[in-house]
Amino acid sequence: MQLGMTADEKLKMMTQEPVERLICSLAVPTIVSMLITSIYNMADTFFVSKISTSASGAVGVSFSLMAIIQALGFTFGMGSGNYISRLLGQKKRQDAAKVAATGFFTTLGVGAVVSVLGLTFLDPLVYALGATDTIAPYAKSYLGYILIGTPYMASSFVLNNILRFQGSAFYAMLGIGTGGIINIVLDPIFIFGLNMGISGAALATIISQFISFLILLRNSSVGDNIKIRFQNFTPQWRIYREIFRGGLPSFYRQILASIAMICLNFSAGAFGDAAIAAMSIVARVFQFAVSAVIGFGQGFQPVCGFNYGAKRYDRVLKAFWFSVKTAAIVLVTVSAVGFIFSSQIMTLFRKEDLAVIAIGSRALKFHCLSFPLSAWIIVTNMLLQTIGKATEASIIAVSRQGLFFLPAILLLPRQFGLIGVQISQPIADIFTFLVALLMGTRVLKELNLGARHMKQHIGRFGKTKHSYVTERV
């Protein structure tokens, strides 16, 4: 995408540029952002695992609270961004500016409340997240710093999504990418160079996240991007209602991811710290693997939102199928590599502990068998969320980590022992795919009907107010 485009030029491009080219141009920056974010999350796991198995387990325990912080940011970020893209497609820029400011400042305030409460009740919090007596001291050292950075960490997710949904993925990448690289550099310096241990990993994270926050905030005022101004802060229910419609699926997904991680920690904890550490590493590895597909899907979302707002349902459909096919090819390839080299992947993180390697490598193989199904799950959920199908998107969001994973992780370990812990997520993924297939096909039929109707309308009356029928090739 060209930098410095006007709002009209951006709308024209979004509704006329061939969707394959457009998605790829928007996806590259988001993929880079997602990969860098996943790499620095893995860097924490990698460097901390060099301290001890209990320290590695503490990162896994802390990951569930990080998911709550992300839930806050994604709820207002995805909700604001989805709504903004539709408003821009309808040429309602001032309304979009009010949505952006409301989502940002609300998140900043709620994040401050979470920070204060978390620091006040830090001791019981780490045990509630699934820490054992040996893991708890490390978890408190890590989370003490993370909670300090909660307000701007959550707000960074809002800024990132607001920029993406305007079609300014490059500006979002600069903020997220710069912070990620700084985190990777600071980790070994603070952990080993300054001898801060696991506290150093957390301090590196909140410093890098603050730098990301400042860059994203600055980039929101660059060019024709919507500027974040307090005067546009409009805490009205009509705005929050639309934000929640688009953001609650992300909230459900992230909160349930946190609850699922807590339950996973408790279930794995019955088999020792090695099991918690192994499953924590597996979770980070798959987070990295899926980040590229999520980044690609995030390139699809603004295209979907703009064109849905402009009633170009034919382009929404074309963009959806292109994204699903591309994601499926990527995930099949990644799954094959992960299955074959599962032991080597685990050895990268914890070569000193054979128990961690054995538990993790088997879990990796099970995950790889169901992983390609995520292509349909992820892109379908993004489609439903972006076009405002909140109920359907929420059902898919709660299915993977809630409706199916929680019963599996609570019941299967009792019946099958450690293998029950390792197969819970793959089984949940299979059932989630079936739900997403049902929801997705129903909405695709509606979009097909809408596309045929618009084609007939255009054929009868010519170019409509909201439709652009001439595409560049």
C-alpha positions as a printed NumPy array, in Angstrom:
array([[  0.   ,   0.   ,   0.   ],
       [  1.242,   3.503,  -0.818],
       [  2.04 ,   5.706,   2.156],
       [  0.337,   9.076,   2.593],
       [ -2.839,   8.129,   0.716],
       [ -5.977,  10.229,   1.191],
       [ -9.138,   8.66 ,   2.608],
       [-10.818,   8.657,  -0.827],
       [ -7.772,   7.081,  -2.477],
       [ -7.675,   4.406,   0.201],
       [-11.389,   3.637,  -0.21 ],
       [-11.005,   3.42 ,  -3.973],
       [ -8.058,   1.089,  -3.656],
       [ -9.827,  -1.142,  -1.119],
       [-12.877,  -1.522,  -3.325],
       [-11.152,  -1.785,  -6.728],
       [ -7.715,  -3.346,  -6.334],
       [ -7.692,  -7.115,  -7.074],
       [ -8.257,  -8.752,  -3.69 ],
       [ -5.373, -11.232,  -3.971],
       [ -2.833,  -8.457,  -4.504],
       [ -4.477,  -6.249,  -1.902],
       [ -4.555,  -8.916,   0.82 ],
       [ -0.93 ,  -9.834,   0.226],
       [  0.195,  -6.194,   0.403],
       [ -1.676,  -5.699,   3.674],
       [ -0.701,  -9.092,   5.063],
       [  3.082,  -8.751,   4.742],
       [  3.397,  -6.078,   7.474],
       [  0.948,  -7.877,   9.764],
       [  2.711, -11.213,   9.282],
       [  6.022,  -9.563,  10.123],
       [  4.432,  -7.987,  13.222],
       [  2.906, -11.278,  14.352],
       [  6.098, -13.245,  13.788],
       [  8.218, -10.728,  15.669],
       [  5.708, -10.709,  18.537],
       [  5.744, -14.504,  18.658],
       [  9.522, -14.58 ,  18.443],
       [  9.95 , -12.311,  21.44 ],
       [  7.341, -14.35 ,  23.351],
       [  9.384, -17.417,  22.503],
       [ 12.559, -15.528,  23.421],
       [ 11.239, -15.112,  26.959],
       [ 10.531, -18.839,  27.086],
       [ 13.903, -19.683,  25.523],
       [ 16.071, -17.534,  27.799],
       [ 14.069, -18.181,  30.974],
       [ 14.209, -21.936,  30.36 ],
       [ 17.988, -21.657,  30.741],
       [ 17.452, -20.682,  34.4  ],
       [ 15.522, -23.767,  35.529],
       [ 12.514, -25.965,  34.777],
       [ 10.477, -24.14 ,  37.451],
       [ 11.324, -20.769,  35.894],
       [ 10.199, -22.085,  32.516],
       [  6.947, -23.222,  34.122],
       [  6.475, -19.731,  35.577],
       [  6.376, -18.248,  32.082],
       [  3.623, -20.715,  31.223],
       [  1.683, -19.732,  34.351],
       [  2.171, -16.037,  33.563],
       [  0.988, -16.595,  29.999],
       [ -2.586, -16.979,  31.267],
       [ -2.527, -13.46 ,  32.76 ],
       [ -0.951, -12.126,  29.577],
       [ -3.957, -13.603,  27.769],
       [ -6.266, -11.539,  30.013],
       [ -4.332,  -8.368,  29.166],
       [ -4.569,  -9.278,  25.489],
       [ -8.294,  -9.948,  25.942],
       [ -8.776,  -6.383,  27.119],
       [ -6.745,  -4.974,  24.229],
       [ -8.295,  -7.187,  21.564],
       [-11.851,  -6.56 ,  22.766],
       [-11.588,  -2.813,  22.247],
       [ -9.005,  -3.048,  19.451],
       [-10.789,  -5.564,  17.245],
       [-14.187,  -4.092,  18.115],
       [-13.1  ,  -0.546,  17.287],
       [-11.179,  -1.626,  14.199],
       [-14.021,  -3.689,  12.73 ],
       [-16.473,  -0.838,  13.223],
       [-14.024,   1.753,  11.884],
       [-13.42 ,  -0.187,   8.648],
       [-17.158,  -0.396,   7.969],
       [-17.611,   3.32 ,   8.742],
       [-14.766,   4.243,   6.403],
       [-16.36 ,   2.076,   3.715],
       [-19.485,   4.194,   4.226],
       [-17.426,   7.45 ,   4.179],
       [-18.243,   8.321,   7.815],
       [-14.782,   9.441,   8.916],
       [-15.786,  11.624,  11.885],
       [-17.791,   8.774,  13.387],
       [-14.751,   6.542,  12.913],
       [-12.582,   9.069,  14.81 ],
       [-14.992,   8.964,  17.766],
       [-14.885,   5.167,  17.813],
       [-11.066,   5.165,  17.757],
       [-10.751,   7.608,  20.669],
       [-13.419,   5.846,  22.724],
       [-11.81 ,   2.432,  22.299],
       [ -8.32 ,   3.729,  23.138],
       [ -9.055,   5.796,  26.247],
       [-11.447,   3.209,  27.674],
       [ -8.757,   0.531,  27.406],
       [ -6.183,   2.798,  29.041],
       [ -8.481,   3.329,  32.025],
       [ -9.546,  -0.292,  32.441],
       [ -5.917,  -1.39 ,  32.097],
       [ -4.955,   0.862,  35.01 ],
       [ -7.64 ,  -0.773,  37.176],
       [ -6.371,  -4.262,  36.282],
       [ -2.823,  -3.179,  37.115],
       [ -3.714,  -1.914,  40.594],
       [ -5.841,  -4.948,  41.454],
       [ -3.223,  -7.397,  40.182],
       [ -0.365,  -5.836,  42.155],
       [ -2.524,  -5.652,  45.296],
       [ -3.423,  -9.346,  45.163],
       [ -0.255, -10.701,  43.525],
       [  0.355, -13.551,  45.996],
       [ -3.044, -15.258,  45.664],
       [ -3.094, -14.409,  41.953],
       [ -0.113, -16.595,  41.004],
       [ -1.598, -19.625,  42.78 ],
       [ -4.97 , -18.989,  41.141],
       [ -3.168, -19.098,  37.777],
       [ -1.899, -22.615,  38.513],
       [  1.532, -22.079,  40.056],
       [  3.056, -24.75 ,  42.28 ],
       [  5.049, -23.879,  45.403],
       [  8.307, -24.138,  43.438],
       [  7.016, -22.091,  40.48 ],
       [  5.266, -19.347,  42.521],
       [  8.378, -17.265,  43.437],
       [  9.402, -17.054,  39.781],
       [  5.848, -16.232,  38.706],
       [  5.576, -13.368,  41.222],
       [  8.891, -11.909,  40.059],
       [  7.726, -12.028,  36.438],
       [  4.159, -10.802,  36.874],
       [  5.111,  -7.94 ,  39.214],
       [  6.681,  -6.13 ,  36.261],
       [  4.087,  -7.217,  33.686],
       [  1.243,  -5.754,  35.758],
       [  2.997,  -2.371,  35.866],
       [  2.871,  -2.225,  32.081],
       [ -0.721,  -3.458,  31.725],
       [ -2.394,  -0.112,  30.768],
       [ -0.14 ,   0.698,  27.821],
       [  0.33 ,  -2.956,  26.817],
       [ -3.436,  -3.362,  26.403],
       [ -3.733,   0.036,  24.681],
       [ -1.036,  -0.963,  22.189],
       [ -3.316,  -3.736,  20.928],
       [ -6.037,  -1.13 ,  20.351],
       [ -3.727,   1.192,  18.404],
       [ -2.371,  -1.705,  16.372],
       [ -5.832,  -2.851,  15.309],
       [ -7.123,   0.657,  14.601],
       [ -4.204,   1.212,  12.22 ],
       [ -4.635,  -2.188,  10.555],
       [ -8.334,  -1.777,   9.898],
       [ -7.679,   1.563,   8.214],
       [ -5.399,  -0.259,   5.792],
       [ -2.26 ,   1.182,   7.461],
       [ -0.65 ,  -2.127,   8.373],
       [  2.846,  -0.769,   7.652],
       [  2.535,   1.845,  10.399],
       [  1.273,  -0.827,  12.795],
       [  4.214,  -3.066,  11.892],
       [  6.711,  -0.328,  12.722],
       [  5.411,  -0.083,  16.275],
       [  4.985,  -3.778,  17.006],
       [  8.137,  -4.823,  15.149],
       [ 10.414,  -2.267,  16.787],
       [  9.235,  -3.239,  20.256],
       [  9.669,  -6.922,  19.501],
       [ 13.244,  -6.518,  18.294],
       [ 14.13 ,  -4.432,  21.368],
       [ 12.649,  -7.147,  23.613],
       [ 14.772,  -9.834,  21.991],
       [ 17.911,  -7.719,  22.453],
       [ 17.156,  -6.791,  26.084],
       [ 16.239, -10.307,  27.274],
       [ 19.769, -11.773,  27.517],
       [ 21.183,  -8.449,  28.749],
       [ 18.774,  -8.194,  31.682],
       [ 18.472, -11.923,  32.463],
       [ 22.159, -12.85 ,  32.32 ],
       [ 24.193,  -9.666,  31.829],
       [ 22.591,  -7.806,  34.753],
       [ 21.887, -11.084,  36.587],
       [ 18.201, -10.201,  37.064],
       [ 16.915, -13.686,  36.231],
       [ 13.241, -14.012,  35.332],
       [ 12.568, -10.44 ,  36.514],
       [ 14.861,  -9.274,  33.718],
       [ 12.683, -11.   ,  31.117],
       [  9.603,  -9.199,  32.423],
       [ 11.386,  -5.833,  32.609],
       [ 12.58 ,  -6.262,  29.014],
       [  8.998,  -6.961,  27.99 ],
       [  7.415,  -3.885,  29.582],
       [ 10.179,  -1.569,  28.321],
       [  9.823,  -2.829,  24.751],
       [  6.02 ,  -2.687,  24.97 ],
       [  6.185,   0.944,  26.132],
       [  8.363,   1.836,  23.146],
       [  5.859,   0.085,  20.866],
       [  3.042,   2.055,  22.488],
       [  4.767,   5.388,  21.841],
       [  5.522,   4.531,  18.204],
       [  1.96 ,   3.329,  17.538],
       [  0.51 ,   6.447,  19.15 ],
       [  2.785,   8.627,  17.02 ],
       [  1.924,   6.699,  13.847],
       [ -1.784,   7.242,  14.474],
       [ -1.223,  10.91 ,  13.638],
       [  0.867,  10.253,  10.493],
       [ -0.624,  10.996,   7.068],
       [ -4.356,  10.449,   6.742],
       [ -4.598,   7.995,   9.661],
       [ -7.291,   8.707,  12.233],
       [ -5.713,  10.775,  15.015],
       [ -6.368,   9.758,  18.618],
       [ -7.765,  12.857,  20.322],
       [ -9.378,  13.061,  23.748],
       [-11.943,  15.536,  22.387],
       [-13.328,  12.664,  20.292],
       [-13.749,  10.43 ,  23.361],
       [-17.475,   9.619,  23.284],
       [-18.419,   7.133,  26.031],
       [-21.914,   6.456,  24.728],
       [-23.701,   3.121,  24.644],
       [-24.363,   3.317,  20.888],
       [-20.586,   3.281,  20.291],
       [-19.773,   0.697,  22.963],
       [-22.529,  -1.543,  21.607],
       [-20.881,  -1.688,  18.18 ],
       [-17.407,  -2.064,  19.697],
       [-18.605,  -4.993,  21.802],
       [-20.335,  -6.579,  18.808],
       [-17.027,  -6.733,  16.988],
       [-14.798,  -7.191,  20.037],
       [-16.566,  -9.689,  22.27 ],
       [-15.587, -12.697,  20.12 ],
       [-11.96 , -11.71 ,  20.738],
       [-12.716, -11.221,  24.437],
       [-14.265, -14.671,  24.718],
       [-11.385, -16.222,  22.806],
       [ -8.663, -14.571,  24.898],
       [-10.363, -15.009,  28.283],
       [-11.052, -18.639,  27.541],
       [ -7.444, -19.018,  26.417],
       [ -6.437, -17.747,  29.856],
       [ -8.842, -20.084,  31.661],
       [ -7.739, -22.959,  29.438],
       [ -4.09 , -22.264,  30.243],
       [ -4.879, -22.225,  33.962],
       [ -6.703, -25.56 ,  33.703],
       [ -3.856, -26.936,  31.596],
       [ -1.366, -25.865,  34.27 ],
       [ -3.374, -27.581,  37.004],
       [ -3.842, -30.767,  34.957],
       [ -0.203, -30.901,  33.859],
       [  0.944, -30.001,  37.377],
       [ -0.267, -33.386,  38.591],
       [  2.601, -34.845,  36.547],
       [  5.273, -32.436,  37.84 ],
       [  6.971, -29.184,  36.831],
       [  8.387, -30.886,  33.727],
       [  4.856, -31.36 ,  32.35 ],
       [  3.925, -27.712,  32.958],
       [  7.166, -26.549,  31.327],
       [  6.705, -28.887,  28.335],
       [  3.113, -27.823,  27.643],
       [  4.115, -24.172,  28.054],
       [  6.793, -24.595,  25.38 ],
       [  4.353, -26.405,  23.082],
       [  1.86 , -23.546,  23.481],
       [  4.495, -20.964,  22.53 ],
       [  5.666, -23.003,  19.538],
       [  2.157, -23.241,  18.136],
       [  1.501, -19.61 ,  18.894],
       [  4.489, -18.834,  16.698],
       [  3.326, -21.226,  13.975],
       [ -0.194, -19.84 ,  13.845],
       [  0.94 , -16.201,  14.031],
       [  1.761, -16.1  ,  10.316],
       [ -1.746, -17.304,   9.444],
       [ -3.328, -14.84 ,  11.85 ],
       [ -1.197, -12.105,  10.287],
       [ -2.379, -13.152,   6.845],
       [ -5.964, -13.164,   8.096],
       [ -5.458,  -9.677,   9.477],
       [ -4.571,  -8.619,   5.943],
       [ -7.95 , -10.027,   4.907],
       [ -9.966,  -8.194,   7.579],
       [ -9.69 ,  -4.568,   6.354],
       [-10.425,  -5.739,   2.802],
       [-13.46 ,  -7.567,   4.145],
       [-14.637,  -4.62 ,   6.272],
       [-14.256,  -1.931,   3.621],
       [-15.986,  -3.991,   0.932],
       [-18.753,  -5.193,   3.216],
       [-19.434,  -1.573,   4.163],
       [-19.45 ,  -0.657,   0.452],
       [-21.783,  -3.618,  -0.302],
       [-19.185,  -5.352,  -2.501],
       [-20.126,  -8.832,  -1.315],
       [-18.537, -10.453,  -4.355],
       [-15.152,  -9.104,  -3.273],
       [-15.716, -10.26 ,   0.312],
       [-16.287, -13.801,  -0.954],
       [-13.295, -13.736,  -3.267],
       [-11.063, -12.469,  -0.46 ],
       [-12.354, -15.128,   1.939],
       [-11.655, -18.103,  -0.335],
       [ -8.223, -16.8  ,  -1.279],
       [ -7.331, -16.468,   2.421],
       [ -8.616, -19.926,   3.375],
       [ -6.726, -21.688,   0.588],
       [ -3.48 , -19.856,   1.33 ],
       [ -3.742, -20.513,   5.077],
       [ -4.44 , -24.217,   4.506],
       [ -1.321, -24.659,   2.36 ],
       [  0.836, -22.942,   4.995],
       [ -0.529, -24.949,   7.917],
       [ -0.218, -28.315,   6.182],
       [  3.433, -27.539,   5.467],
       [  4.132, -26.327,   9.011],
       [  2.388, -29.358,  10.527],
       [  4.471, -31.779,   8.48 ],
       [  7.697, -30.09 ,   9.598],
       [  6.562, -29.97 ,  13.235],
       [  5.593, -33.647,  13.261],
       [  8.889, -34.813,  11.78 ],
       [ 11.155, -32.607,  13.915],
       [  9.172, -32.513,  17.185],
       [ 12.045, -33.748,  19.37 ],
       [ 14.54 , -31.329,  17.831],
       [ 12.15 , -28.412,  18.396],
       [ 11.766, -29.249,  22.086],
       [ 15.529, -29.69 ,  22.471],
       [ 16.047, -26.067,  21.403],
       [ 14.31 , -24.937,  24.583],
       [ 15.209, -27.457,  27.267],
       [ 17.907, -29.903,  26.131],
       [ 19.011, -30.502,  29.741],
       [ 15.674, -32.037,  30.775],
       [ 14.799, -35.266,  28.971],
       [ 11.369, -35.424,  30.617],
       [ 10.387, -32.043,  29.165],
       [ 11.573, -33.14 ,  25.719],
       [  9.67 , -36.442,  25.824],
       [  6.404, -34.919,  27.052],
       [  6.576, -31.955,  24.703],
       [  7.563, -33.813,  21.542],
       [  4.613, -36.202,  21.829],
       [  2.244, -33.286,  22.46 ],
       [  3.664, -31.504,  19.394],
       [  2.918, -34.505,  17.194],
       [ -0.677, -34.724,  18.381],
       [ -1.161, -30.988,  17.789],
       [  0.242, -31.233,  14.26 ],
       [ -2.417, -33.762,  13.252],
       [ -5.266, -31.287,  13.791],
       [ -3.406, -28.031,  13.18 ],
       [ -4.326, -27.589,   9.454],
       [ -8.   , -27.317,  10.458],
       [ -7.153, -23.934,  11.987],
       [ -7.063, -22.424,   8.478],
       [-10.838, -22.632,   8.168],
       [-11.435, -21.817,  11.851],
       [ -9.3  , -18.648,  11.886],
       [-10.408, -17.109,   8.585],
       [-14.078, -17.942,   9.145],
       [-13.993, -16.384,  12.596],
       [-12.351, -13.252,  11.158],
       [-14.993, -13.025,   8.434],
       [-17.89 , -13.3  ,  10.885],
       [-16.339, -10.848,  13.323],
       [-15.535,  -8.244,  10.675],
       [-18.986,  -8.186,   9.062],
       [-20.693,  -7.84 ,  12.448],
       [-21.974, -11.417,  12.898],
       [-21.195, -11.238,  16.599],
       [-23.241, -14.247,  17.708],
       [-21.744, -16.657,  15.18 ],
       [-18.22 , -15.311,  15.717],
       [-18.625, -15.618,  19.479],
       [-19.784, -19.221,  19.223],
       [-16.673, -20.145,  17.255],
       [-14.509, -18.117,  19.643],
       [-15.806, -19.942,  22.732],
       [-15.723, -23.368,  21.091],
       [-11.983, -23.993,  20.825],
       [-10.773, -23.047,  24.307],
       [-14.082, -23.194,  26.155],
       [-16.856, -25.393,  24.879],
       [-14.556, -28.255,  23.862],
       [-11.113, -27.771,  25.432],
       [-12.19 , -27.217,  29.045],
       [-14.213, -30.455,  29.298],
       [-11.395, -32.311,  27.531],
       [ -8.604, -31.027,  29.811],
       [-10.707, -31.691,  32.924],
       [-11.853, -35.199,  31.96 ],
       [ -9.275, -36.832,  29.68 ],
       [ -6.272, -36.674,  32.068],
       [ -8.356, -38.534,  34.655],
       [ -9.055, -41.298,  32.169],
       [ -5.782, -41.48 ,  30.226],
       [ -3.199, -39.784,  32.443],
       [ -0.54 , -37.585,  30.84 ],
       [ -1.619, -38.498,  27.304],
       [ -5.009, -36.99 ,  28.133],
       [ -3.265, -33.642,  28.709],
       [ -1.449, -33.948,  25.386],
       [ -4.501, -34.79 ,  23.24 ],
       [ -7.016, -32.345,  24.76 ],
       [ -6.26 , -29.438,  22.402],
       [ -6.228, -31.494,  19.164],
       [ -9.6  , -33.003,  20.053],
       [-10.997, -29.552,  20.808],
       [ -9.701, -28.31 ,  17.433],
       [-11.531, -31.056,  15.544],
       [-14.875, -30.257,  17.129],
       [-14.312, -26.508,  16.69 ],
       [-13.707, -27.069,  12.982],
       [-17.103, -28.769,  12.661],
       [-18.817, -25.816,  14.378],
       [-16.954, -23.294,  12.194],
       [-17.877, -25.283,   9.082],
       [-21.559, -25.067,   9.972],
       [-21.457, -21.348,  10.836],
       [-19.264, -20.403,   7.9  ],
       [-21.239, -22.138,   5.164],
       [-24.459, -20.528,   6.381],
       [-23.018, -17.002,   6.214],
       [-21.322, -17.68 ,   2.868],
       [-24.738, -18.54 ,   1.423],
       [-26.059, -15.181,   2.646],
       [-23.118, -13.367,   1.06 ],
       [-23.668, -15.213,  -2.222],
       [-27.296, -14.13 ,  -2.231],
       [-26.275, -10.556,  -1.486],
       [-23.668, -10.612,  -4.269],
       [-26.213, -11.872,  -6.805],
       [-28.71 ,  -9.239,  -5.712],
       [-26.166,  -6.43 ,  -6.071],
       [-25.118,  -7.759,  -9.493],
       [-28.729,  -7.712, -10.667],
       [-29.242,  -4.239,  -9.193],
       [-26.122,  -2.885, -10.881],
       [-27.109,  -4.487, -14.16 ],
       [-30.48 ,  -2.814, -13.976],
       [-29.549,   0.639, -12.685],
       [-25.806,   0.967, -13.221],
       [-23.232,   1.921, -10.608],
       [-24.774,   2.422,  -7.15 ],
       [-23.814,   4.87 ,  -4.441],
       [-21.845,   2.31 ,  -2.443],
       [-20.581,   0.046,  -5.22 ],
       [-17.53 ,   0.192,  -7.432],
       [-17.871,  -2.134, -10.37 ],
       [-14.705,  -1.453, -12.292],
       [-11.645,  -3.285, -11.012],
       [ -8.066,  -2.807, -12.086],
       [ -6.319,  -5.918, -13.341]])
